[in-house]
Amino acid sequence: MPSCMSSIVCTHWQWLKGPTALAGKFHDRKGGRSVVVESICEEDMYIWRIFSKVSGSYNDMSALACSPMILDVKAGLRRPRNMKYTLNGRTCRLHYYTADQGYPLHALFAIPHPNPVTPKRRLYNRKQQAFWTDAERFSSVMPSRFNIILRPARFTTTLRIINTGKAVAILHNMAIECTRSPF
């Protein structure tokens, strides 16, 4: 996909033993407590951005509204590229991310067509879905590589959850850089 930077996904990290005073704020749709983690990763699962300061009651669209990336775009702090490309019949200069159907209709996200009738739209949906599955794969690989994510009962504060998420992302990127080819 031309000018696509990477894939974006929001996942929930369960917080089993969180403080009861914060139970309403971190209450998710499944009845537990969780923290929403927004991550942007490449096809080899290298993490470009991780944002985990959002309480679990938020859905993906609400979590994106609090994201520093979206706030920078809305404030005009993100500069367009010099190279132009055409996407869906429109000439664009911004980079974009692949995302699933739960994200807003924004020039920053390449989401699949809801009802692909033409062969061109079906081909686009297949390519977009193949590129976006890298982010979904990342969401399942992280807990299997780093067992601390599966044990959220150890975390007593949200700051500790955020710092642990950052540390795990740094360790994960170090492991990915070691497996990358120098060529």
Secondary structure, DSSP 8 states (H G I E B T S, - for coil): -TTEEEEEEEEEEE-TT--GGGTTTTB-TTSSBEEEEEEEE-TT--EEEEEEEEETT--HHHHHHH-HHHHHHHHT-S---SS-EEETTEEE-S-EEE--TTS-S-TTEE---SS--SHHHHHHHHHHHHHHHHHHHHHHHHHHH-GGGG-GGG--SHHHHHHHHHHHHHHHHHHHHHHS---
